[in-house]
Amino acid sequence: MNGEVVCEICGVRDATDECVSCHKRVCSDCSIPQVGVCVECSKPQDKGLVSMLIGCGAVQYGSFTLASGKQSSYYVNIKKAITDIPILKKVGDMMAPYVEGSDKIACVELGGVPIAVSLSLHTEVPYLIVRKEKKEHGMEASMEGELSEGERVIFVEDVTTTAGSLVKAIDLVRESGGIVEKALVIVDREEGAAENLGNIGVELIPLVRAREIVP
């Protein structure tokens, strides 16, 4: 074989690539261009959440400038993931056990809304939407949905970096009488969110951590 590595999927052609998810050596015909995963990991219905995110193209590798201006070797386009029905269902299945005992599910517009709606339908626990900016017309509401004094509220989010907007939303819910002790997130970039939420007495529970998707 002259030192050549055979593809671990088809067993025929030379392996020129490595899957970023399962780390199998694969040939060009058995890999997905621009995504970096093999054809096996691109089948979301058969895989865990990490492989589903990578397989749908929600995780990209390269050189990216984030909204903060910081450079990153990967980018999570979570909106691509949460518009994928199998992934949204998977997220709901994984988050549902943590909702037990909560009176309300809360999210920050816009990214958390599909998650909150899906999880609310899954658990039959009502949800709240916290606005980033208060409405300047009508009732000038900061939240959509009903919240009573003393209700236990669990937040859901798509991606956390430092959790700045999440902290503000939690403060608003607490000022309105809600009790917040936990927040669920699909992907935590592990750049301070857990610590910042911990400082206000909220536990961050990520389904996926950055270390699980960074090669």
Stockholm file with secondary structure:
# STOCKHOLM 1.0

chainA/1-215         MNGEVVCEICGVRDATDECVSCHKRVCSDCSIPQVGVCVECSKPQDKGLVSMLIGCGAVQYGSFTLASGKQSSYYVNIKKAITDIPILKKVGDMMAPYVEGSDKIACVELGGVPIAVSLSLHTEVPYLIVRKEKKEHGMEASMEGELSEGERVIFVEDVTTTAGSLVKAIDLVRESGGIVEKALVIVDREEGAAENLGNIGVELIPLVRAREIVP
#=GR chainA/1-215 SS CTTCCBCTTTSSSBCCEECTTTCCEECGGGBCTTTCCBTTTTCGGGSCHHHHHHHTTCEEEEEEECTTSCEEEEEECHHHHHTSHHHHHHHHHHHHHHHTTCSEEEEETTTTHHHHHHHHHHHCCCEEEECSSCCSSTTCCSEESCCCTTCEEEEEEEEESSCHHHHHHHHHHHHTTCEEEEEEEEEECCSSHHHHHHTTTCEEEEEEEHHHHCC
#=GC SS_cons         CTTCCBCTTTSSSBCCEECTTTCCEECGGGBCTTTCCBTTTTCGGGSCHHHHHHHTTCEEEEEEECTTSCEEEEEECHHHHHTSHHHHHHHHHHHHHHHTTCSEEEEETTTTHHHHHHHHHHHCCCEEEECSSCCSSTTCCSEESCCCTTCEEEEEEEEESSCHHHHHHHHHHHHTTCEEEEEEEEEECCSSHHHHHHTTTCEEEEEEEHHHHCC
//
